[in-house]
Amino acid sequence: MGTKSVRLDDDVYDYIEAHKRDDETFSDAVARLTRRSSITDLAGLLNSEDVETMRDAIDEADEADAEEVREVRERLRDS
């Protein structure tokens, strides 16, 4: 793989240098800091208890939404 020289403003260079990890080259740091996030970056972020709590909250919200839809449907039928 080849190399290229690039010009960076001092503030950009300082930012990269401040966020560069000890085990990274400057190129590694630039690659990491400029790559797009992926959904796989979230893997392992939540533990199973957090996931279960979120699923329960989603299920409750879905039930509440379904009930509201049923109520609106009944009101429209009665009108």
C-alpha positions in Angstrom: 0.0 0.0 0.0 1.3 3.4 -0.9 1.4 6.6 1.1 0.3 10.1 0.5 1.2 13.4 2.0 -1.7 15.6 3.1 -1.9 19.1 4.6 -4.0 19.5 7.8 -4.9 22.6 9.6 -3.3 22.8 13.0 -6.7 22.3 14.8 -7.4 19.1 12.8 -4.0 17.7 13.4 -4.3 18.5 17.2 -7.7 16.7 17.3 -6.3 13.6 15.6 -3.3 13.6 17.8 -5.4 14.0 21.0 -7.7 11.1 20.0 -4.9 8.8 18.7 -4.6 5.7 20.8 -1.1 4.7 22.0 -1.1 1.6 19.9 -2.2 3.4 16.7 -0.2 4.9 13.9 -1.4 8.3 12.8 -2.9 6.7 9.7 -4.8 4.1 11.9 -6.2 7.0 14.0 -7.4 8.9 10.9 -9.0 5.7 9.5 -10.8 5.0 12.8 -11.9 8.6 13.3 -13.3 9.0 9.8 -15.0 5.6 9.3 -18.7 5.4 9.3 -20.4 3.8 12.2 -22.0 0.4 11.7 -24.8 -1.3 13.6 -22.3 -4.0 14.6 -20.4 -1.3 16.6 -23.3 -1.6 19.0 -22.7 -5.3 19.7 -22.2 -6.0 23.4 -23.3 -2.5 24.4 -26.3 -3.7 26.4 -26.5 -6.6 28.8 -29.3 -9.2 28.7 -31.2 -7.5 31.5 -31.2 -4.1 29.7 -32.4 -5.9 26.5 -35.2 -7.6 28.4 -36.3 -4.3 30.0 -36.3 -2.6 26.5 -38.3 -5.5 25.0 -40.9 -5.3 27.8 -41.2 -1.5 27.3 -41.7 -2.0 23.6 -44.3 -4.7 24.1 -46.2 -2.5 26.6 -46.1 0.4 24.1 -47.3 -1.8 21.3 -50.2 -3.0 23.5 -51.1 0.6 24.4 -51.0 1.6 20.7 -53.2 -1.4 19.7 -55.7 -0.5 22.4 -55.8 3.1 21.3 -56.4 1.9 17.7 -59.3 -0.3 18.9 -60.8 2.6 20.8 -60.6 4.9 17.8 -62.1 2.2 15.6 -65.0 1.8 18.0 -65.7 5.5 18.2 -65.7 5.8 14.4 -68.1 2.9 14.1 -70.5 4.5 16.7 -70.4 7.9 14.8 
